[in-house]
């Protein structure tokens, strides 16, 4: 993280691909939707690069694998409703916590950081998922892809989270697995840390413009602590 910068007072943390491996949930919901429409199932490897830009784009991209844009447009509302129904039926049943998530969140709280979850997942999906996995108590606020007029990579969600905390973006670090998180945070004026184990639309995490790659949220907490010891 940048030397000489302000101390970090809060962390904005992504959900899918950062705290939880949710691709197995996406697989079940998308294939339920595809079956309703008479389409064959798709694999997790096909789904991974599609994750991260919100449910609407995920559904659309999963249909564009088979159909042209005009046909997708014609069935999109039905498909999205079907996907949402299937997702709510299995939300969290197949997803798993990444290593170091609980320890990292606790370490951040122990050093006095305030935590916000900002995800492109609809907030109606995000809240019960965080509850089910025992993550909800760590966060002051949870914002989903429908909490603001624009989603990541637009800076609006990051700026909204900073406003909710009443902190300048220069005092906040965003932690995520994709260019969506980094571009949103950079444009908002936040620090950026990235994890290498998530999805990032099928691209190497090394391509992301960030202040560092951390192997876990616990390692992120350690980097933030080290930064704060030397910050002005």
Steps between C-alpha positions, in 0.01 A plus 500: 500500500614855427748641749429837656124470446231537764427219742227256394188520717264267314489218246246442224496129420357320198298179544509258203855382431641693799327361810301214347539261209144531370548350153333171610190703593509681165532164326185365665294815441611560142450138400158499662412804290650344186307178555177700525582643156596165348875561502776259602697558821828692503807436716656700780800571278268661246325699772805636687603762240139627486476583872538846648295749302159438656215254453359660187826470307566151637164375376538671165852364445390150599230511230724656237703180510213341302277771357542825308432835665151536356383168640662575836320836512171327431526262796716708733235603754376141531856370526604751766193422710574128469864549596405706805249238610752217466773704673286582801414130531867400538668825612812403697436124499801425282724802560805478727713746696851563377786440744580789729171685460371478858847550649559795269170670578557454872854637474369808321239560768761445771713780354200732500410489132139549396375253239255529210409234244447632146397240242336502158274217624144622571473599863209256549747220415799648685339555841374143561824357360710704744269393783519133406880501489541689827642811333220751558606607854833632371346765274348839583340522157430269206442647154395291200494552127155657531586732794620779272414623152825351366702186578874442525722580304330841528631684810147569629478195733840575656414867545166402650669267746749771601212743548318249721816478712551877491862441399706644218581237233872559568444339842334188359637186332295287261577127488380290209584235243430681174565801282143610584601555862829667414363736236213605725730561795768679297244737350359569847845573646532195728795270556470168313608151606425193288479129578632250241257213553174651369351536155608830331307419183755235404793746500820476712478706818848637422343711224301699757629842603506464880710589803582136560396137463418324828457125537213529748298750698726423795801606294306811398448583869873460561585733209253762621644479853854546367387796290325664793813472717688717253215723378486866576 
